[in-house]
Amino acid sequence: MSDKPNRYSQIIEDIFFQHYQEGDTVVAFKRSEIIEAANKLNIELPKNLGDITYSFRYRVSLPERIKAKAPADQEWVIRPAGQGRYKFELSAQTDIIPSSLLVETKIPDSTPGVIGKYALNDEQALLARLRYNRLVDVFTGLTCYSLQNHLRTTAPGIGQVETDEIYIGLDRRGVHYVLPVQAKGRGEKLGIIQIEQDLAMCAAKFPDLICRPVAAQFLKNGAIALFELEPTDRGIAVSTEKHYRLVAADELSPEELQAYRLRSF
């Protein structure tokens, strides 16, 4: 797998510079150009062509030659632009970065041991911990129910989108919410592109519900960061961030519980 970023980088660079003109803010391309670029460069394609664009949208940074064509306060991102179409587009900072200054809240861990033992990757393990410990409920203050995980569907003007998990929430007034959750493991990137897609998907599939996008990430120290996001006139922004640590029941002291009562948030 170590050659994947180099192989993918060569293909995505070739596509970008086939179209880019100095000063461009948007560079459109078609999915079919991935095949053309690979043939020209004599590169073996992966079985799943979409893994190339997916990698640069969600997992790894674009090549340095492409990044160098962005102004200092912006960066290139890849956005879907319809069926089989994509576009490089200049955007403000797109990564959601956990704060290093937030306090943690300890939560007694209700995850079944067998689930932790057999989770296949960080993303699955994180989604399971959110579900069994009702962390989405705790974080949002809603009563939430998991509707579906790994939802793959389409959104108008975007094409295919994938959401890690969908929750339906209720507040004490009986108002209904839809909460798309994106989850990332340690060292992976959380980006606003996924949040934009979730908002578009919810507008199309759940038009009568209030959409509250949530992102979750395992931190390197084992805690879980949760973010609520919302659209603003400056783009997607973080409205709330909390950090939780799942612990055994005897690791949560009476003094800590008393301290939580005195918090102002």
URRA-V6608 format. One line per field, one symbol per residue. ss: DSSP state (h for helix, s for strand, l for the rest). psi: psi as a letter, one per 40 degrees, with the letter a starting at -180 (. if undefined). burial: b if it has 9 or more other ideal C-beta (glycine too) atoms within 8 Angstrom, else e. Layout:
ss=???
psi=???
burial=???
//
This chain:
ss=lllhhhhhhhhhhhhhhhhllllllssssslhhhhhhhhhhllllllllhhhhhhhhhhllllhhhhlllllllssssssllllssssssslllsllllllllsssssllllhhhhhhlllhhhhhhhhhhhllhhhhhhllssssssssssssslllsssssssssssslllllsssssssssllllllshhhhhhhhhhhhhhllllssllssssslllllsssssssssllssssssssssssslhhhllhhhhhhhhllll
psi=ededddddddddddddeddhiheiehhiiiddedddddddefhhiidhdedddddedediiiiddddeeiideiihihiifaheiihhhhiiheihhiieeiiihhhhhehhdddddehdidddddddddddefdddddeeihihhdiifhhaiihedahihhdihihiiaeeeiiihghhhhiaheihhiedddddddddddddfdeihhgiiiihhideeihhhhhiiiieeahihdhhihihhiideehiddddddddeie.
burial=eeeeeebbbbbbbbbbebbbeeeeeebbbebebbbebbeebebeeeeebeebbbbbbbeeebbeebbeebeeebbbbbbbbeeebbbbbbbeebebebeeebeebbbbbebeeebbeebeebbbbbbbbbbbbbbbbbbbebebebeeeebeeebeebbebebbbbbbbbbeeeebbbbbbbbbbeebebbbbbbbbbbbbbbeeeeebebbbbbbbbbeeebbbbbbbbeeeeebbeeebbbbbbbeeeebeeebbeeeeeeee
//
